[in-house]
Amino acid sequence: GRASAPLATLSQVLRLERSRRTAIVFPLQKLERYLAPGTDTARFRLFQPGLAALQRAETLFRSDRRHPIDYVSSAVRMDHVPPPALPEVCFIGRSNVGKSSLIRALFSLAPEVEVKVSKTPGHTKKMNFFKVGKYFTLVDMPGYGYRAPQDFVEMVEAYLQERRNLKRTFLLVDGVVGLQKADHIAVEMLEEFGIPYVMVLTKIDRASRGLLLKNVLEIQEFVKENTQGCFPQLFLVSSVEFSGVHLLRCFVAHVTGILPAVEAS
């Protein structure tokens, strides 16, 4: 099952030698050594939790009888969404950015949770709600751009504007191709609505180091110059190698108020 995926748990990662361990838990820091001397790296280390916080976050994503992780429901309109009882995070991005694969990786320690991953871009046509025990809800949003559902704008805009328990939006960007026109439109929408969000670079296992570094620096510059609501640190992830997944779990726990004291060490 998915629970046995290599490096899905911190205990597996901790068995690795130090440099490989850093690359899995803090992939952005791994890139630091290849930067030109004098490059400002402060934004690479804004969220740098210790082992205890990472372990606490992992327990939240591990289901058991007293802490079930469940798919709740799907909705295409706001009058169909579950009541806003818990803090909520949502994941949005272009079709084929690897959104459902990332959510499946986050939930890899709860293999009974059904996150549909399709070979066909644009498979997610509805807002899919997953409840993580009594702590928070995670929402898989439909993909935008290519093959987006017809009522995408109406559905997503309404959700972002009306969902008062939404704590953070995770905007996924393809680590191979970087920011695209459709991503710029999504950023403008989030900025216009005053929604706090964070950018996540996916598929980093598919990008060469040089290309990844180029995309990271370009996006960081874009965030610095053009955004107000975006968290200044990028999160890099690979759903295949589990790079950045442990850190992202911890950040989700942080923004939903479960680990409020976690900051850069």
LINSUL-V40886 format. One record per helix or strand of 3 or more residues. SS is the DSSP state (hx for helix, st for strand). FROM is the first residue (numbers start at 0). LEN is the number of residues. If there is no record, write none. Layout:
<<SS/FROM/LEN> <SS/FROM/LEN>>
//
This chain:
<<hx/1/3> <hx/9/4> <hx/17/8> <hx/26/6> <hx/41/3> <hx/50/10> <st/68/7> <hx/77/3> <st/86/8> <hx/98/8> <st/126/6> <st/135/5> <hx/151/11> <st/165/9> <hx/180/13> <st/196/6> <hx/203/3> <hx/208/18> <hx/244/11>>
//
